[in-house]
Amino acid sequence: MSDIDKKHQNSNDLTKAPLIDHLIELRSRLIKSIIVFFIVFLISFYFSSDIHSFLVEPFFSIVGSSGEMIYTAPQEFLMTKLKIAFFGASLIGLPYFVIQLYLFLAPGLYKNEKMALIPYLIATPFLFLISTLMVHYIIMPLALNFFVSMQIDSNIDNISIKLLPKVSEYLKLVTSLIIAFGICFQLPVLLTLLAKVGIIGSENLKKGRKYAIVLTFLVAAFLTPPDLISQIGLAIPTLLLYELSILLVSLIEKKNNE
């Protein structure tokens, strides 16, 4: 083998070696994420009854101790507990995976790029937490008050129609609202990221305000149950976050100009 061929082979070996190292590290971080997800799933399933009690607290705070929840299939409550465990594992596992992905990519980023991403890594779970608390302590009580007010308890003709929610349907309602609010509350993160890469500007957001209002109510109607309380409860905070995004984008533009 000639010297040129040996040099070419050595360069290929050097190129393959870092690639294999990166793949090994990526696999390691994926395995860690899966292990964390599985552990949190088991913990969430163990405490699923307590988590369920916390989720249904707004309902029983309205109807009182006389209220009831039912399940109509033998396996329904077990499946509900498994869904609670999966949802809890996702709330912890996904942020952990994002952190692992950031740690994997961080060595290839410049220092200013690393510093630019850290606020988003903090803001994303924080906004999701705020949206979750808002659903539990504000939106669910308002919506349930509206639904409970539709009950009929009359002595005339012995008509009695009471709300007896299924545990699975109640969980579906709560999780759908949490996901809907969690997604919409990421609006400042999305818009500021787009502003940083130069795709949008504050003037674009100001000019598109009327379209944003219409789109926000359409999205709220699509993501929430068909009641005005949930839809307005989602639309108004989203519009406020849109205005906050305009302010943040303006500050980013000012900083870039300086």
Backbone torsions as a table, in degrees:
resi	resn	phi	psi	omega
1	MET	NA	133.0	-178.1
2	SER	-73.7	165.9	179.1
3	ASP	-63.4	-35.8	-179.4
4	ILE	-65.1	-42.8	179.2
5	ASP	-65.0	-38.6	178.5
6	LYS	-63.7	-41.6	178.7
7	LYS	-64.4	-41.0	179.5
8	HIS	-64.2	-40.5	179.1
9	GLN	-66.7	-40.7	178.7
10	ASN	-63.7	-39.5	179.2
11	SER	-65.8	-37.6	177.1
12	ASN	-65.6	-40.3	178.4
13	ASP	-63.3	-40.4	179.0
14	LEU	-66.7	-33.2	179.4
15	THR	-72.1	-40.1	-178.2
16	LYS	-71.0	-35.2	-176.3
17	ALA	-59.3	-51.2	178.0
18	PRO	-62.4	-36.3	179.5
19	LEU	-62.3	-44.0	178.0
20	ILE	-63.8	-40.0	178.2
21	ASP	-62.0	-41.9	179.3
22	HIS	-64.9	-41.2	179.7
23	LEU	-66.0	-38.0	177.6
24	ILE	-64.7	-43.1	178.7
25	GLU	-64.5	-41.7	178.9
26	LEU	-62.5	-43.2	177.9
27	ARG	-61.5	-41.8	179.5
28	SER	-61.2	-42.1	-179.4
29	ARG	-70.9	-34.8	176.2
30	LEU	-65.8	-41.8	178.5
31	ILE	-62.9	-42.2	177.4
32	LYS	-60.1	-42.7	-179.7
33	SER	-63.7	-41.1	179.2
34	ILE	-66.1	-40.4	179.3
35	ILE	-63.9	-44.4	178.6
36	VAL	-62.2	-43.6	178.4
37	PHE	-58.8	-45.0	-178.2
38	PHE	-66.3	-41.9	179.7
39	ILE	-64.1	-45.4	179.3
40	VAL	-65.6	-34.2	176.3
41	PHE	-60.5	-45.7	-180.0
42	LEU	-65.1	-42.1	179.3
43	ILE	-64.6	-43.7	180.0
44	SER	-63.7	-37.9	178.7
45	PHE	-67.5	-38.4	179.3
46	TYR	-62.4	-39.5	-179.8
47	PHE	-99.7	19.9	-174.8
48	SER	-62.6	-35.0	178.5
49	SER	-65.1	-41.7	177.9
50	ASP	-66.5	-40.6	178.5
51	ILE	-64.3	-41.5	178.4
52	HIS	-63.5	-40.0	177.8
53	SER	-61.5	-38.1	177.3
54	PHE	-66.5	-40.5	-178.0
55	LEU	-67.9	-34.9	-177.2
56	VAL	-88.9	0.4	-179.1
57	GLU	-55.7	-42.6	178.8
58	PRO	-59.3	-35.2	-179.5
59	PHE	-67.2	-49.1	-176.8
60	PHE	-74.1	-22.5	175.1
61	SER	-70.1	-21.2	-179.9
62	ILE	-92.6	-47.6	-175.4
63	VAL	-87.4	-13.4	179.9
64	GLY	84.2	-175.7	-176.8
65	SER	-69.1	-15.4	179.8
66	SER	-79.6	-9.1	-179.8
67	GLY	-69.7	156.1	-178.7
68	GLU	-136.7	152.5	168.0
69	MET	-124.9	150.3	-175.2
70	ILE	-130.5	163.2	164.1
71	TYR	-137.0	140.1	-168.6
72	THR	-105.9	-0.9	175.8
73	ALA	-127.7	143.7	-176.2
74	PRO	-55.2	-36.5	-175.5
75	GLN	-92.6	0.5	-171.2
76	GLU	-63.3	-45.4	-177.6
77	PHE	-69.8	-33.5	175.3
78	LEU	-63.3	-44.4	178.2
79	MET	-63.7	-35.4	177.8
80	THR	-64.2	-41.8	178.5
81	LYS	-66.0	-36.6	176.5
82	LEU	-66.1	-38.7	177.7
83	LYS	-66.3	-39.0	175.9
84	ILE	-61.1	-43.8	179.7
85	ALA	-63.5	-42.1	179.3
86	PHE	-66.3	-40.6	179.5
87	PHE	-65.6	-43.1	177.6
88	GLY	-64.0	-40.7	178.4
89	ALA	-65.3	-35.2	178.6
90	SER	-67.7	-38.2	-179.4
91	LEU	-63.7	-31.6	179.0
92	ILE	-94.6	-41.8	-173.8
93	GLY	-67.9	-39.6	-178.5
94	LEU	-66.5	-47.8	175.1
95	PRO	-59.4	-38.0	178.3
96	TYR	-63.7	-40.3	178.1
97	PHE	-64.1	-40.4	178.6
98	VAL	-62.6	-40.5	177.7
99	ILE	-63.3	-43.3	178.2
100	GLN	-62.8	-39.1	177.8
101	LEU	-65.6	-39.6	177.5
102	TYR	-63.6	-43.2	179.0
103	LEU	-64.5	-30.3	177.7
104	PHE	-71.9	-38.7	-177.4
105	LEU	-85.6	-21.4	-173.0
106	ALA	-55.2	-41.1	-179.4
107	PRO	-60.5	-23.3	-179.9
108	GLY	-93.6	4.1	-178.7
109	LEU	-103.3	151.5	172.5
110	TYR	-72.9	163.1	-176.6
111	LYS	-61.4	-41.7	-179.6
112	ASN	-67.6	-30.9	177.4
113	GLU	-69.6	-39.3	176.4
114	LYS	-61.9	-46.3	-179.0
115	MET	-65.3	-30.8	-179.3
116	ALA	-72.1	-28.3	-177.6
117	LEU	-84.4	-26.6	-175.6
118	ILE	-58.5	-44.9	178.2
119	PRO	-58.2	-34.5	179.9
120	TYR	-71.6	-35.2	177.1
121	LEU	-65.9	-29.2	177.9
122	ILE	-84.3	-41.8	-174.7
123	ALA	-68.5	-36.8	-175.4
124	THR	-61.1	-54.7	177.9
125	PRO	-67.8	-30.6	179.4
126	PHE	-65.2	-45.3	178.6
127	LEU	-65.2	-36.8	177.8
128	PHE	-65.4	-39.6	177.9
129	LEU	-63.6	-43.6	178.5
130	ILE	-60.8	-42.5	-179.9
131	SER	-65.3	-37.7	179.4
132	THR	-65.4	-44.3	177.7
133	LEU	-63.9	-36.7	178.5
134	MET	-65.2	-40.6	178.1
135	VAL	-62.8	-45.7	-174.1
136	HIS	-70.5	-43.3	-171.2
137	TYR	-97.7	-13.9	-177.6
138	ILE	-123.4	-58.2	-171.7
139	ILE	-69.2	-48.7	-178.9
140	MET	-61.0	-46.1	176.6
141	PRO	-59.7	-41.0	179.2
142	LEU	-65.3	-45.4	-179.3
143	ALA	-65.7	-42.1	-178.9
144	LEU	-67.8	-35.5	174.6
145	ASN	-58.7	-41.2	178.6
146	PHE	-65.5	-45.0	-178.6
147	PHE	-67.8	-40.9	-179.4
148	VAL	-66.8	-32.1	179.9
149	SER	-64.8	-14.2	-179.5
150	MET	-86.3	-1.8	177.9
151	GLN	-64.9	152.4	177.0
152	ILE	-122.2	119.9	178.1
153	ASP	-134.4	87.9	-172.7
154	SER	-127.2	144.4	176.4
155	ASN	-81.3	-12.8	179.6
156	ILE	-73.9	124.2	179.8
157	ASP	57.7	18.1	177.9
158	ASN	54.1	39.6	179.9
159	ILE	-89.0	128.1	177.6
160	SER	-145.4	116.6	177.7
161	ILE	-123.7	114.7	-176.2
162	LYS	-120.0	153.5	178.0
163	LEU	-84.1	113.9	174.9
164	LEU	-124.7	83.3	-174.2
165	PRO	-68.5	142.8	172.7
166	LYS	-75.9	144.0	-177.7
167	VAL	-61.8	-35.5	-179.3
168	SER	-71.2	-40.3	-179.6
169	GLU	-69.4	-36.6	177.8
170	TYR	-65.1	-43.7	178.3
171	LEU	-62.8	-39.6	178.4
172	LYS	-61.2	-40.6	178.8
173	LEU	-64.9	-46.8	-177.6
174	VAL	-64.4	-48.9	-177.4
175	THR	-66.0	-36.4	178.2
176	SER	-64.8	-38.2	177.5
177	LEU	-69.1	-41.1	179.3
178	ILE	-62.2	-44.0	179.8
179	ILE	-66.4	-42.5	-179.7
180	ALA	-62.2	-47.8	179.5
181	PHE	-67.5	-38.5	179.5
182	GLY	-61.9	-40.3	178.6
183	ILE	-67.3	-48.2	-177.1
184	CYS	-66.0	-30.4	-179.9
185	PHE	-74.4	-7.4	175.5
186	GLN	-86.3	4.6	-177.8
187	LEU	-56.4	-46.2	178.1
188	PRO	-61.1	-36.1	178.8
189	VAL	-63.4	-46.5	-178.4
190	LEU	-64.2	-47.1	-175.2
191	LEU	-69.7	-37.9	178.5
192	THR	-69.6	-33.6	174.6
193	LEU	-64.0	-43.5	178.1
194	LEU	-64.4	-34.3	178.2
195	ALA	-69.1	-37.3	-179.3
196	LYS	-64.5	-33.7	179.7
197	VAL	-91.1	2.0	173.0
198	GLY	84.2	16.6	-179.0
199	ILE	-80.4	-38.2	179.0
200	ILE	-128.7	165.1	176.3
201	GLY	-136.6	171.5	-178.1
202	SER	-63.7	-34.6	178.9
203	GLU	-66.0	-37.8	176.7
204	ASN	-62.3	-41.5	-179.3
205	LEU	-67.9	-37.3	179.2
206	LYS	-67.2	-42.5	179.7
207	LYS	-67.9	-30.7	-178.7
208	GLY	-91.1	13.0	-176.1
209	ARG	-60.9	-43.6	-177.5
210	LYS	-66.5	-35.4	176.9
211	TYR	-70.9	-34.6	179.1
212	ALA	-64.5	-37.0	179.4
213	ILE	-63.4	-47.4	-179.6
214	VAL	-64.1	-45.0	-178.7
215	LEU	-64.6	-37.0	-179.7
216	THR	-63.0	-44.5	179.8
217	PHE	-69.1	-33.0	176.7
218	LEU	-67.0	-44.2	178.7
219	VAL	-64.7	-41.7	178.9
220	ALA	-62.2	-39.3	178.4
221	ALA	-66.6	-32.1	-178.3
222	PHE	-78.9	-36.6	-172.9
223	LEU	-88.5	-20.9	-174.8
224	THR	-109.1	166.1	175.6
225	PRO	-61.3	161.8	-176.3
226	PRO	-76.9	57.2	173.3
227	ASP	-133.1	144.4	-174.3
228	LEU	-64.7	-30.4	-176.9
229	ILE	-63.2	-49.2	-180.0
230	SER	-66.1	-40.1	-177.5
231	GLN	-66.8	-46.8	178.2
232	ILE	-67.8	-37.6	178.7
233	GLY	-62.3	-28.1	176.4
234	LEU	-87.2	-38.5	-174.3
235	ALA	-68.2	-44.0	-175.4
236	ILE	-64.2	-50.0	176.4
237	PRO	-60.8	-35.2	179.2
238	THR	-64.6	-41.0	177.7
239	LEU	-66.3	-37.6	176.2
240	LEU	-64.4	-38.7	176.8
241	LEU	-67.7	-30.7	176.3
242	TYR	-65.2	-42.6	177.5
243	GLU	-65.7	-39.3	176.0
244	LEU	-62.6	-37.1	179.4
245	SER	-64.3	-38.0	177.4
246	ILE	-60.5	-43.4	178.5
247	LEU	-63.8	-44.3	-179.4
248	LEU	-65.1	-40.7	178.5
249	VAL	-64.7	-38.3	177.2
250	SER	-62.2	-40.4	178.7
251	LEU	-67.2	-37.0	177.3
252	ILE	-64.7	-42.6	179.5
253	GLU	-64.7	-40.3	178.9
254	LYS	-63.7	-42.3	179.2
255	LYS	-65.5	-41.1	178.7
256	ASN	-63.6	-39.0	179.7
257	ASN	-66.5	-36.9	178.5
258	GLU	-68.3	NA	NA
